[in-house]
């Protein structure tokens, strides 16, 4: 009996060490030279489910395509749920990229919005999202501009949060991007595709990228890969701050 209890105690100690991240095979010598995962991006999704309860079940188990995880879920009624700790890597983004970020799951916070994909987003839901974004960007030092949609980083594969999402309202609250209507016309030779890539859009599928861009900044559907004059005006407005900033002073 004593031997049995000793074995149980040793097993418990071993499991405790593994849970804290300490390898029992090695002597623990703590270093200060590390930090937690540092997200630099926030990705917005919609659930396509009928309720927060169904979404929570899916996000805690699996759907038909396998397990999917997200850090937060914002309900239609403004309820806020956290499912994964901020410092952990949730499985929400899948394949795709934004700018130079190629492993989006490792570099981002994922937020699901309880929405079918065909309905307007209630004010109370967007109000709570703005509260959450303010908390995350301040607490985790994520740039406020770095709030994107799932479709932005995976054009052609994803369409959420879709053309009904109120990006302008989010921008007015200080998050994401929105064109300046007074920016003027782009100069001769302005390369709209280069500007789209400079913002962050991947251009492997140009038709998909343009559709995602128009969902976000024009709220319209698109089935072509030809930039229009209005697209170019918007792209010029969005990229002008990137090329007109004064150079950093040398130390």
Secondary structure, DSSP 8 states (H G I E B T S, - for coil): -HHHHHHHHHHHHHHHHHHHT--TTS-----S--------EEEEEE--SSSHHHHHHHHHS-BTTB----SEEE-TTS-EEE-S-TTS--S-S-S--BTTB--HHHHEEEEEE---SSS---HHHHHHHHHHHHHHHHHS---TT-EEEHHHHSBTTB-TT-TTS-HHHHHHTT-S----TTS----TT--HHHHHHHHT---SSHHHHHHHHHHHHT----------HHHHHHHHHHHHHHHHS------
